[in-house]
Amino acid sequence: MTERLPRRALDGVLLLDKPLGPSSNDALQRVRWLFAARKGGHGGTLDPLASGLLPIGFGEATKFINRMIDADKTYEARIALGEVSSTGDAEGERQAVDPTRAASLTAGEIEQALARFRGAISQRPPMHAAIKHGGRPLYAYAREGVDVERPERPVTVHELELLTFERGIVTVRARVSKGTYIRVLAEEIGAALGCGGWLAALRRTAVGPFGVAQAVTMTALEAALGLSGDGRHPAFVDAGWHRRLDTFLLPVDAMLADLPRVDLPGEDARLFAHGQEIGRGAATPAGQCRVYAPHGFLGLGQLDRARLRPVRLLAA
């Protein structure tokens, strides 16, 4: 009979450098297994063909993971020009459009095209996307050859910088709002240049305040855990195994570090922790904040009209 790995209540944030190949959910489940965590969630899907920063929240941190999903994200994208792809990326069938035009482009022409996509723009989600229509992801319809109507959505390209330009290949850095599809952006840049284009490679380098330089790879986690040759989890033979992994975790409130901090005295902290609004000085700025008691982090609060109300609290 196979032994079942005991799961533990674990709270914290892991910044993972997701490799090419696994889906975001595959990476999440692998990391949950490595940490033997009962509960976990990730902060923004990366396709299997994309690598880079994937924030993961364990336990109480999952209450705040939506802040990572909603945050601006930065990518480095490699765009192949002169062709189009049926999926917009390397998975699709490719068809030549104008390779001669792609090979003759100048950096100035590319800069002019990029300028068209900076700022507030509209995008139509691709058919090979995970968003749902009628309860099913769009990619499920695409695999059946069904085209679903997809209204355009407003997104913002905060920064779009040309990094390198070689014969038929453009590499850009893009900092974008939630909901922006870099695959679509690559196709639209190719269309604007008059030669077609598709997303040849994608790496996410930042999510909100976090950068990929802060992240740890799956290989490094597995090495720190010290998996046995047969893949058996060290938890079955080593009571102190978790100390080797937990050093990679950030505290739960790391995902709220960009918000102002409010410290509450004892009684106010007790009332707030039990879900009650409390009064604050009129000079306190309005908006969301991270709230602390003398003993530590309590949760997310909202300041409004000299009142502080709980939004998301840690479990008592």
C-alpha positions in Angstrom: 0.0 0.0 0.0 1.4 3.4 -1.0 2.1 5.8 1.9 0.2 9.1 1.7 2.3 12.2 2.2 0.9 14.1 5.3 0.0 17.6 4.4 0.7 20.5 6.7 -0.9 23.9 7.4 1.6 26.3 5.8 1.3 30.0 5.3 3.6 32.0 3.1 4.5 33.2 -0.4 6.8 31.5 -2.8 8.2 33.3 -5.9 8.7 30.5 -8.4 10.6 30.8 -11.7 8.4 28.5 -13.7 10.2 26.5 -16.4 9.0 25.9 -19.9 6.8 22.8 -20.2 4.4 22.5 -17.2 1.2 24.5 -17.0 0.9 27.0 -14.1 -1.4 24.5 -12.3 1.1 21.7 -12.9 3.8 23.8 -11.3 1.6 24.7 -8.4 0.7 21.1 -7.6 4.4 20.1 -7.8 5.4 22.8 -5.4 2.5 21.9 -3.1 3.8 18.4 -3.0 7.4 19.5 -2.4 6.3 21.7 0.6 3.6 19.2 1.7 1.2 22.2 1.8 -2.5 21.6 2.3 -3.6 24.7 0.4 -2.1 26.7 -2.4 -2.9 29.0 -5.3 -1.0 30.8 -8.0 -1.1 34.5 -8.9 -1.5 34.6 -12.7 -1.5 31.9 -15.4 1.6 31.3 -17.5 1.2 29.1 -20.6 3.3 25.9 -20.8 5.4 27.6 -23.5 6.1 30.6 -21.2 8.6 30.7 -18.3 9.2 33.1 -15.5 7.8 34.5 -12.4 4.8 32.7 -10.9 3.8 33.9 -7.4 2.4 31.1 -5.3 0.5 31.5 -2.0 0.2 28.9 0.7 -2.5 28.7 3.3 -3.6 32.2 4.5 -1.6 33.8 1.7 -4.2 32.5 -0.8 -6.6 35.1 0.6 -4.5 37.8 -1.0 -3.3 36.1 -4.2 -5.8 38.0 -6.3 -3.6 41.1 -5.8 -1.0 39.3 -7.9 -3.5 38.3 -10.5 -4.7 41.9 -10.8 -1.2 43.4 -10.7 0.7 44.8 -13.7 3.1 42.3 -15.2 6.3 42.6 -17.2 7.4 40.3 -20.0 10.2 39.8 -22.4 8.8 38.6 -25.7 10.5 37.3 -28.8 8.4 37.9 -31.9 9.1 36.0 -35.2 8.2 38.2 -38.2 7.2 37.3 -41.7 4.8 34.5 -40.7 1.6 34.0 -38.8 0.7 31.1 -36.5 -2.8 29.5 -36.2 -2.5 29.8 -32.4 -0.3 32.9 -32.3 2.6 31.0 -30.8 4.9 28.0 -31.4 2.1 25.4 -31.0 0.3 26.4 -34.2 0.7 25.8 -37.9 2.7 28.6 -39.5 2.0 30.3 -42.8 4.3 32.7 -44.6 3.0 36.3 -45.0 6.0 38.4 -46.2 9.4 37.1 -45.1 11.1 39.6 -47.5 9.4 42.5 -45.8 10.4 41.1 -42.4 14.0 40.8 -43.4 14.2 44.4 -44.7 12.6 46.2 -41.8 14.6 48.9 -40.0 14.7 49.6 -36.3 13.0 52.9 -37.0 10.0 51.2 -38.7 9.7 48.8 -35.7 9.8 51.7 -33.2 7.0 53.4 -35.2 4.9 50.3 -35.0 5.5 49.8 -31.3 4.4 53.4 -30.6 0.9 52.4 -31.8 0.5 50.0 -29.0 1.6 52.0 -26.0 -1.1 53.3 -23.6 -4.7 52.3 -23.5 -5.6 49.9 -26.3 -8.3 47.2 -27.0 -7.6 43.5 -27.5 -9.8 40.6 -28.6 -8.8 37.5 -26.5 -7.3 34.7 -28.6 -9.3 31.5 -29.1 -6.4 29.5 -27.5 -7.0 31.2 -24.1 -8.1 29.9 -20.7 -10.9 32.4 -20.2 -14.3 30.8 -20.2 -17.3 31.1 -22.5 -20.4 29.2 -21.5 -18.5 27.5 -18.7 -15.8 26.1 -21.0 -12.3 27.6 -21.7 -11.9 29.1 -25.1 -9.1 26.7 -26.0 -11.6 23.8 -25.7 -13.7 25.3 -28.5 -10.6 26.0 -30.6 -9.5 22.4 -30.4 -13.0 21.5 -31.8 -12.6 24.0 -34.6 -15.3 26.2 -33.2 -14.9 30.0 -33.3 -16.6 31.9 -30.5 -17.4 35.5 -30.6 -15.1 37.4 -28.3 -15.7 41.1 -27.7 -12.7 43.4 -27.4 -11.5 44.4 -23.9 -9.7 47.5 -22.8 -6.1 46.9 -21.5 -3.1 49.2 -20.9 0.4 48.8 -22.2 2.4 50.9 -19.8 5.8 50.3 -21.4 6.8 48.7 -24.7 10.5 48.8 -25.3 12.5 47.4 -28.2 15.4 45.3 -26.8 16.9 43.6 -29.8 16.3 43.4 -33.5 17.9 40.8 -35.7 16.9 39.5 -39.1 13.2 38.7 -38.8 13.3 38.5 -35.0 12.3 41.3 -32.6 12.6 41.1 -28.8 10.6 43.5 -26.7 10.0 44.3 -23.0 6.3 45.0 -22.2 4.8 46.1 -18.9 1.1 45.6 -19.1 -2.2 45.6 -17.2 -4.2 42.6 -16.1 -5.8 40.8 -19.0 -3.3 41.8 -21.7 -2.4 38.9 -24.1 1.2 39.2 -25.2 0.5 36.6 -27.9 -2.2 39.0 -29.4 0.2 41.9 -29.0 2.9 40.0 -31.0 0.3 39.3 -33.8 -0.8 42.9 -33.9 2.7 44.2 -34.1 3.4 41.8 -37.0 0.3 43.1 -38.7 1.2 46.7 -38.2 4.6 46.0 -39.8 2.8 44.5 -42.8 4.6 41.2 -42.6 2.8 39.1 -39.9 4.2 37.9 -36.6 3.8 35.3 -33.9 5.1 34.8 -30.4 8.2 32.7 -30.5 9.2 32.9 -26.8 7.8 34.5 -23.6 9.3 35.1 -20.2 7.6 36.9 -17.3 10.1 39.0 -15.4 7.9 40.8 -12.9 4.5 40.7 -11.2 3.6 43.8 -9.2 6.5 44.6 -6.9 8.3 41.3 -7.4 11.0 40.5 -10.0 12.1 37.1 -11.3 15.6 37.7 -9.8 13.9 37.1 -6.4 12.5 33.8 -7.6 13.7 30.2 -7.1 13.6 27.5 -9.7 11.9 24.1 -9.4 15.3 22.5 -9.7 16.7 24.5 -6.8 13.7 23.5 -4.6 14.1 19.8 -5.4 17.8 20.0 -4.7 17.2 21.7 -1.3 14.6 19.1 -0.4 17.0 16.3 -1.2 14.6 13.9 -3.0 15.7 10.3 -2.8 16.6 8.4 -6.0 13.1 6.8 -6.1 11.4 10.2 -5.8 10.1 9.4 -2.3 9.4 12.5 -0.2 12.0 13.0 2.6 9.1 13.6 5.0 8.8 9.9 5.5 12.3 9.6 6.8 13.5 13.1 8.0 11.6 15.0 10.6 13.5 18.2 9.8 13.1 18.2 6.0 10.8 21.3 5.9 13.5 23.6 7.3 15.5 23.3 4.0 12.5 24.6 2.0 10.8 27.1 4.3 13.7 29.5 4.0 12.5 30.2 0.4 9.2 31.6 1.7 8.2 35.2 2.1 5.6 36.2 4.8 1.9 36.4 4.0 1.9 40.2 4.0 4.7 40.4 1.4 1.9 40.6 -1.3 0.6 43.8 0.4 4.0 45.5 0.9 3.1 48.3 -1.5 0.1 49.4 0.7 0.3 51.8 3.6 0.7 50.3 7.0 -1.7 50.8 9.9 -0.8 49.7 13.4 -3.6 49.2 15.9 -3.3 49.2 19.7 -4.5 46.2 21.7 -8.3 46.7 21.9 -8.7 48.2 18.4 -6.7 45.2 17.1 -9.0 42.8 18.9 -12.1 44.4 17.5 -10.7 44.6 14.0 -9.6 41.0 14.1 -13.2 40.0 14.9 -14.5 41.8 11.9 -15.6 45.1 13.4 -15.1 48.6 12.0 -13.1 51.0 14.2 -12.6 54.7 14.1 -9.5 56.3 12.8 -8.2 59.9 12.8 -9.7 62.0 10.0 -6.2 62.8 8.7 -5.6 59.1 7.8 -5.5 58.7 4.0 -8.4 56.8 2.5 -7.8 53.5 0.6 -6.7 49.9 1.2 -4.0 49.3 3.8 -2.3 46.4 5.6 -3.2 46.2 9.3 -1.1 45.0 12.2 -1.7 44.3 15.9 1.2 44.5 18.4 1.8 40.8 17.8 1.8 40.9 14.0 -0.2 41.1 10.7 -4.0 41.0 10.9 -5.1 41.4 7.3 -6.3 43.8 4.6 -8.3 46.9 5.6 -10.2 49.7 3.9 -9.9 53.3 5.3 -12.9 55.5 4.5 -14.3 58.6 6.2 -12.3 58.1 9.3 -13.4 54.5 9.6 -11.3 51.4 9.2 -13.2 48.2 8.1 -11.8 44.7 7.6 -11.6 43.4 4.0 -9.7 40.2 4.3 -8.5 38.8 7.7 -6.2 36.1 8.7 -7.8 33.2 10.5 -8.0 33.9 14.2 
